[in-house]
Amino acid sequence: MLKQLYIGCCFTLITVLVAGCGLNPQNADIDLNETLPEAKVTVFSDAVKQIGMMTVIYNTPKLKIMTKKGMDDKTGTSIATSAEIPREVTDMVESTLNGMGGNVLFIPYDPEFMQNTVLTGYTEFEDKIVPQVLVSGGITEFDRGLVTKGDEFNVDAQMGQYGIEFSDQNKSSLASVTLDFNLIDFKTFTGIPRIQAINSIKLHKATKEDSLGFTLKSVTFGAKGEIKKVQGRHAAVRMLVQLSMVQLAGRYLKLPYWNLLPGAERDEVVIDQVLSDFYAMSPEQQIAKIQEYLYLRGENVTVNGQMDGATQNALQKFASEKSVPATVDQNTFLALFESVPINHQTQQRAKVLQANLGAPGAVAIYQPPTYMPSVAPVTGPDTGTITLRTDKSSYQIGEQLNLSFTVDKPMFVRIAVINAKGGVSTLFPNPYQSDNYCKPGVAYSIPPRGADFTLDIGGPAGKDKIRAVGSQKPIPADAMVFTSQGEFDETRMAQYTVRAGIEYMIR
């Protein structure tokens, strides 16, 4: 009788033990060689490849980008936790950028190698490609245990000289990792406003599972998924690096990169820039851009800047599909901008489109200008011309303006800016550039290279106007007189026939 009771109890306890092992796979031998490679492909790996294709389809300028060394763990906890998170993410950033392709050109930075090649005379740097921007940043936050929960179940039985013991511990924890990245203008070593990526990932670890769940949230989107706990936090950092580089490239090149990311929402930073470009276009250019997007979507239209029958039919079809107006307005434009397919077929159509831009009757596809002419030069007989340029057609408050100009004959030049409220300020001459007698063949810049001052964009938002006059005689400050609309006052400035002007928007 006792023997039967013991066998029954033993059977019952063994059942509990087997169930406990089923709940705790971490106690079993796990072949790390089979698990490790699974974390190398993340939910953003395809986006890294596709954004290169997107740059070709949207015909963006080349993005020549260099990484800054020392993109490391700014919190210092990687050492304290025995490299629980990576000590440096520079290599991850570089491999991600190099994996994009298309119009994204990664330029490695190795000062020791560069110095050695100069010393040995192996190479000259005249033929080397100079980057436009630098990437800086790293791991800025690591909260190892935001929340820790657990419970324990113990069974301890003794039957005579036999006994059995079982313990089941279930624990879970929540950790958070944040990465910050910024783009820096290589020429001026200043940050590019709003072109940044700040992304966090929360890792939910449960010891009863052989995986880490994650939720990821940034300014523009969120995502959920699962990665193997063998590489958990390192894999999470790689995901954040890939996401951040896609985000930086997309923002800088004004691309709808969110279409490449799972669960993403549109990025208003990009939308603001795209709309700024849209309103800077002429009506003909707006139609041509819409025709470009329709063609990339597979419609048989010609990019001629005219609302012809084929364009109207294609636009009506698209408008019915997306519930937008079949007219040239910003909602239709944005819907087309965001709906271009990203695949090899569209990439081929983009190449054909670019090859046919020079065909008779075709209109060149609009590209955001480096400057936006607004006032045609007014010249008298043999008096000369002033040509003005700004580095951008629109600015955010806080950005810096770079103005340049040339003259085709020797003359005195005076330049002023009129803001959206009619306020007038003199740009040239200024305390740092007092000599305003200018000569042809020289590119004058305000501020000049290496200057101790900058032209910072301030409010109010709206349209600023830059106006310049030239003369063979010195021009007094009170000679610059403007109307309430910011135009030259013809009744008081008739003697100054050499004039020029440009405009830009402040957002």
Secondary structure, DSSP 8 states (H G I E B T S, - for coil): -HHHHHHHHHHHHHHHHHHHHHH-GGGS---HHHHGGGGGS-TTHHHHHHHHHHHHHTT---EEEEE-S--BBTTSHHHHTTSSS-SB-HHHHHHHHHTT-TTEEEE---HHHHHHHHHHT---STTS---SEEEEEEEEEEEEEEEEEEEEEEEEEEETTEEEEEEEEEEEEEEEEEEEEEEEETTTTEEEEEEEEEEEEEEEEETTSSEEEEEEE-SSBEEEEEEETTSHHHHHHHHHHHHHHHHHHHHHHT--GGGGSTTB---HHHHHHHHHHHHHS-HHHHHHHHHHHHHHTT-----SSS--HHHHHHHHHHHHHHT--SSSSHHHHHHHHH----SHHHHHHHHHHHHTTTSTT--------SS-EEEEEE--TT---EEEEES-SEE-TT-EE-EEEEESS-EEEEEEEE-TT--EEEEESBTTB---EE-TT--EEES-TT-S--EE--S--EEEEEEEEEESS---GGG--B-TTSSB-TTT-TT--EEEEEEEEE-
